[in-house]
Amino acid sequence: MELSHIDEKGAPRMVDVGGKRETERVAVARAVVRLNARTLSLLKAKALPKGDVLAVAQVAGIMAAKRTWEFIPLCHPLALSFADVRFKVQDEPPAVIVESLVRTTGRTGVEMEAIIAAQMASATIYDMVKAVQKDVAIDDVHLVLKSGGKSGLFKNGGPLLFDAGPDLPQPRPQPEPWTGEGLAVACITLSDKGYAGQREDSSGPVLLKMLEALHPARTQGFLLPDDPQALCRLVRELAAGGWGLVVTTGGTGLSPRDLTPEALLPALDRRLPGFEQAMFAEGLKHTPHAVLSRCLAGTIGRTLVIALPGSRRAAEENLSAILPALPHSLEKLGGDMRDCGRD
């Protein structure tokens, strides 16, 4: 096997990429910084002695991405078009998930820039919290996604904190912003076979029919494969486009590709545990297998998001449990300031 970084005499060399064509290159890397509960609480409250940990770590990661060629001897200096670092604070087990995204248009990839950015941001978190915790662990540094170049797209599972790029499957049909009066309701069906035209979507139309009880001004069904990144992108786009209610069906079970909750959680501003408990209780009335379902509810801005099972019957049952509460919920989410307490 020919080694690209070793010449015919066994000496190290930089690869000549002059003959490669320029393409858009994207890479996403991730690391996990494991903290104890007390340190995590202080971090969330921005009460650590060195200040706002994540703000400093973000800048450190971006700076490191831009200077990766100085740290890795045979890396090429690259003109990056974009670099950023994002964080997900996880309560159980207590940790900060660090994710970096780097983008350029050029003849070589940006995987090392993304990995160095994630590592430097993680090390900065350690430096910022070490006054209160010495046994911080930085784990699981790895490449999550890369695209561009001869080898094309590589994905290493799981949803992203970032909307990473153009290689994601596109929803059918394409979403459009809602600028009219009244409620716009979207239902997203997640199904690999449905997206490939091998199975008819039976859940989506039934759910939209049930949601007519809300008297929406607009309803639309969307179809996606079981791709968490594509789902997160579509839900964010619908929320930003003025859709008031987004319901998903599929991906809430335990199969390897059932990742709807993981895809949606980074996008949510607030979770609605009461909705989730009501759906869970309703499911248990009908089957003990309801314990396997991971239905989710929450909000993004003024958009209500509800994730239902893929089974038509289970989706109907879960939606029926919360349907009476939806009108009032949407009113409050839309800014209704009237007192809703009971005497």
HELIX and SHEET records of a PDB file:
HELIX    1   1 ALA A   37  LYS A   44  1                                   8    
HELIX    2   2 VAL A   53  LYS A   66  1                                  14    
HELIX    3   3 THR A   68  PHE A   71  1                                   4    
HELIX    4   4 GLU A  111  VAL A  129  1                                  19    
HELIX    5   5 ASP A  192  TYR A  195  1                                   4    
HELIX    6   6 SER A  203  MET A  210  1                                   8    
HELIX    7   7 LEU A  211  LEU A  214  5                                   4    
HELIX    8   8 PRO A  228  ALA A  240  1                                  13    
HELIX    9   9 THR A  260  LEU A  264  1                                   5    
HELIX   10  10 LEU A  265  ALA A  267  5                                   3    
HELIX   11  11 PRO A  273  HIS A  286  1                                  14    
HELIX   12  12 PRO A  288  LEU A  292  5                                   5    
HELIX   13  13 ARG A  312  ILE A  322  1                                  11    
HELIX   14  14 LEU A  323  ALA A  325  5                                   3    
HELIX   15  15 LEU A  326  LEU A  333  1                                   8    
SHEET    1   A 5 PHE A  82  GLN A  90  0                                        
SHEET    2   A 5 ALA A  95  GLY A 106 -1                                        
SHEET    3   A 5 THR A  23  ARG A  34 -1                                        
SHEET    4   A 5 ALA A 137  SER A 147 -1                                        
SHEET    5   A 5 PHE A 154  LYS A 155 -1                                        
SHEET    1   B 6 ARG A 218  LEU A 224  0                                        
SHEET    2   B 6 ALA A 184  LEU A 190  1                                        
SHEET    3   B 6 LEU A 245  THR A 249  1                                        
SHEET    4   B 6 THR A 303  LEU A 308  1                                        
SHEET    5   B 6 LEU A 296  ILE A 300 -1                                        
SHEET    6   B 6 ARG A 270  ARG A 271 -1                                        
END                                                                             
